[in-house]
Amino acid sequence: MHLREVRGILSAYNGMNISRGCTHGCIYCDSRSKCYRIEHDFEDVQIKSNAPALLENALKRKRKKCVVGTGAMSDPYIPIPENLANIRACLEIIDRHGCGLAIQTKSDLILRDLDLLASINKKAKCVVQTTMTTFDEKLCRIIEPNVCGTRRRFEVLKTMRDNGIQTIVWLCPFLPFINDTEENLRGLLDYCAEAGVYGILCWGIGLTLREGSREYFYSKLDEHFPGLKNIYEKKYGHSYVINSDNNEPLMKLLRETCEKHRIVLDNDALFEYMRTFDEKKGAQIELF
């Protein structure tokens, strides 16, 4: 871990990342790609030490309240004390300004800040997102080795549901010949249905690989799935989009299940939902 002061924190769409790099060790991680220009060792997480101060200043200058998004590139709950202090401070600032929050994490450490999430949700909108890839816990430990398993994330989703906080699941990626099976998808969808998730984000059954992330992924295939790297190289070459042969039937199952349980399955609509500030709720709070 190392600290660094940065110049800005909010993007044009009110997104922020309070760190760069990660320790979760997910074998498919796109954030390792060279296009993101992370110049330090990926596991030597860079903590943006002045993130709370920058966020405070940015929200003060806002003419209208907004929904702050975080977690797209770097998980806000990387288990480093300085990082956890930063995300707590940022949530306090968002809550104090009456803004909304769309937060994405694979970690159950988010439960530590449940009080702030609930407070934000009362004043505006809080949407908690998590990624689910692998129903089998032993396989999950290989694919996502240094963060809580899928079963625990399911428990987090239920806790959010019980506290009136909407949830969205990123159902991706699916790794061909590893977890792109009907059994795996059904298990994950059962979790989503039972937890009452608002929506599911999915771009098809497969994954994407870029320079940087591809090499790391292939090294992990050699480590855990001997011989599979050669199959990938022969079948997919250096393609960015890696589609599973099971894409069509599994996507059909996904659509039918979402329709049955009234789960939103529309990526554009879900992103619009997460970006949109709830003006009516904000007005009600100000009235009282």
FENWO-V243813 format. One line per field, one symbol per residue. ss: DSSP state (2 for helix, 1 for strand, 0 for the rest). psi: psi as a letter, one per 40 degrees, with the letter a starting at -180 (. if undefined). burial: 1 if it has 24 or more other C-alpha atoms within 12 Angstrom, else 0. Layout:
ss: ???
psi: ???
burial: ???
This chain:
ss: 011100000000001100110000000002220222000000000111002222222222200000111100000000002222222222222222000111110002222222222222222001111110000022222220000002222222222222000111110000000000022222222222222000111000011100002222222222220002222222220000111000222222222222222001002222222220002222222220
psi: iiihhididhidffiiheihiiedeheehdeeideefheihdeghhhgdeddddddddddehdiiihhiieddhhefhghddddddddddddddddefiihhhhieieedddfddddddddddbhhhhiihhdhdhdddddddgdfiiiddddddddddddeeehiihhhgiihhhecefidddddddddddddefidihhhfihaiihihdddddddddddddgheddddddddebfidhhhieeddddddddddddddefhhghddddddddehhgddddddddd.
burial: 100000011100011111111111111111111000000001101111111111110110000011111111111111110111111111111110111111111111111011011111111111111111111110010111101111111111111110111111111111111111110111111111101111111111111111011111110110000000100100000000011101100110111011000011110001101111110001000000
